[in-house]
Amino acid sequence: MSTTHSANLERSLLLIPLPLLLVVFYLLPFLGVVGWSFTLPEPGIEQYQRIATDPAIHDMLWRTLRLCLTVSSLALVIGYLLAYCWIFSPPFWQRMVEICIFIPFWISVLVRAFGWLIALRSNGVLNGGLMGLGLIDSPLQLTRNETGVVIGMLHFMVPYALFPLLSSMRQLDQRVLLASRGLGAGALRTFWQVLLPQTVPGLLGAFIMVFVFCLGFFITPVLLGGGQTVMIAEYVFLQMFQTSNWGLGAALSVVLLALVSALIWLLLRITRVNRLVG
């Protein structure tokens, strides 16, 4: 009995540093940010009232929501196709999918954003190639707008959509699919009535995960948006470090954290996290 008690005590001592670190480095700073949102520049709820009534902030929040939904939806479609190829294709194509996913995944978001900036600018690789093929007469405007931001964010987020979908598909019993085909269902009907319903938890989990990541994007919108596509993370940065409006920046941070927390709670409610990560 004493041995068991000693082992439990040792495990407890080993776990103590984790909650302490969370309190010191996350909870206390967050409480400070909440305090700023109610006290700067004057005590009250002025900053939250401004968030609720300011049209400029509403435009920024709507832009952030629109871009996050667009990127999440596109990442879900591409991730589903890649996961399907990874599971049901021959080994050669599985290796090709792995190469296409993991090599960019190991490159930092800053390097990737600069790479897309070079590729998408007016005299970049993409416009030069299209003009060389005679497909366009003048360069397309692919940077300093939402198009470039979507492309850059989508490139970064596809792996985060792929992994939950891949885990969901790996848990399928492929004999069920074979049985569907054996009973006369075509490939399309098997997909809609057998495969897709069984991967819905992975789809929902992947969508929420990608959406949450997109809400915090900073570098990619700054570089590819060029100040014309300001999302909430950049807006918070501008309020705090350029206009010195710490109260509004803190209030927006609290709103963003509340939204992310609600989405994570929803993710935990609709699916099991252990199923998403295999």
Number of C-alpha atoms within 10 A of each C-alpha: 6 7 8 9 10 11 12 12 12 11 11 11 10 10 11 10 11 9 12 12 11 11 13 11 11 12 14 12 12 17 12 11 19 18 15 20 26 19 16 18 14 12 13 12 14 18 25 19 11 15 17 11 11 11 11 11 16 14 13 16 19 14 17 21 16 13 22 24 18 15 24 27 18 19 26 26 16 16 25 25 13 24 25 17 16 22 15 13 14 10 11 9 14 17 13 12 16 12 12 12 18 11 9 14 17 8 11 10 19 12 11 18 24 16 12 23 23 16 17 24 20 17 13 15 14 18 22 19 13 15 15 11 10 10 10 13 11 12 16 16 13 22 24 19 17 20 16 25 28 21 19 26 25 22 18 23 22 24 24 19 30 27 20 29 31 23 19 22 23 17 12 13 11 13 9 13 17 12 12 19 14 10 9 10 16 11 11 10 13 18 15 11 12 15 19 15 11 17 20 15 21 29 23 19 25 28 24 20 20 25 24 20 15 23 20 17 19 19 18 24 26 19 20 29 23 17 13 13 22 23 26 23 21 18 17 21 18 16 17 16 11 10 10 12 17 23 26 24 25 26 26 24 20 18 15 18 16 12 14 19 13 12 16 15 11 14 19 12 10 13 15 13 15 9 15 19 13 14
